[in-house]
Amino acid sequence: MGHAKTSYVCLPCRASYKQPYLGDHDRLCPRCTEPLIHVGSAFATPRRRDAAAWRTLSVLLNAGVRFHKSCCGGSGYRPRTLREVRERMAYARRTGEPFTRALVRRELP
């Protein structure tokens, strides 16, 4: 039985690659040779020309948010727009909640 594939992303190229997960060794982008970011198997790639979606994704990945499958199927809620990201980051600053946790909240109180 082969290894399940997972997604890796290159933010500068706006490219995603499905590859088997074979451990924690570094993978390089075949286009620009920058390191790829392991994002998880539940990741859905935005269109390359959708700059706003890639900016949102960049904020999520730099905050440590990933897209791994859970026992219930998907990775849970992830913001899709910069407005949703800004709302959650403002909430985190106001309440002291860690950014990573605030970014994956479905609804803000």
N, C-alpha and C positions, 0 to 999 in steps of 0.2 A: 504494500500500500504506500503510495507516494505522500509527500508532505502537502498539506493544504497551502493554498496561496494566500498572500496578504498584500496589501498595497504599500507602496513607497512613493513619496512625492518629491519633486524638485521644484521649489518655489520660484527660482529665477527663470526656469524654462516653462513653468506652468504645465508640467507634465506629471503623469502618474503611471506607475508600472506595477503590474501584478507579478510577484515572484514568490517562490517558496521561502518560508521563514526557516533559516538554517542556523540561527543563533544570533549573537550580538555583534558580528563582524560588520565593518563599515561597507556600505555599498555606494557606488559612485554613479552619477547620472551619465548615461551613454552619450548625451548631447553636449554637456558642458563640463563634465568630470567633477562637479561639486558633489558633496555628500548628500545622499538621499535621506529623507526623514521617514521612519517607519510610522505609518498612520493607522494601521489595523485593517482587518478584513471586512468591516462594515462600512468602509469609506466609499462615497460616491463622488467621482471627479466632476468638478464644474467645467463648463466649456472654457477653452483656452482664451477666448476673447472676452469672457465675463470678468473684467478687472475687479469689480466690486466683490464678487464671490471669492476671488483669489486673495484680496486684501483681508476679507473676513476670515478665510482659512488661515492666512498667515498669522493673524492675531491669535486664533485658537491654538495653532501648533506652537507658537512661541510661548504661550501660557501653559503648555503642557497637556492640553486636551487632545485626546486621541479617539479613534473610532473603532474600538474593539467590540466584538459581539459579546452580549451578555447571555445569561441563561434563558432569557425571554425572547431572544431573537436579534434585536438591533442594538445599537450603541447608546440609545437613549436620545434625549433632546440635545440638539446643537443649534446655536443661532445661525441664521442664514443671511442676515443683513448686517451692515455696519451699525444701523440704528439699534438693533437688538443687542449688539455687542456693547455699544456705548451705554445703553440703559443698564445692562448688567454690571458694567465696570463702575458706573456711578453708584449703583446700589452697593457694590463691594466696598468702595471708598467710604460711603456713608455709614455702613454697618460694621466694617472691619472684617467682613467675611473674605476668605481667600479668593483671588480672582478666578482660579481654576474651578472652584465650587460654584461661584456665582455665574460663571459662563454656561454651566450645564443645567442651571435651574430652568424648568419649563415655564413657571410663572413667578413673577416677583410679588412679594407681599405688599 
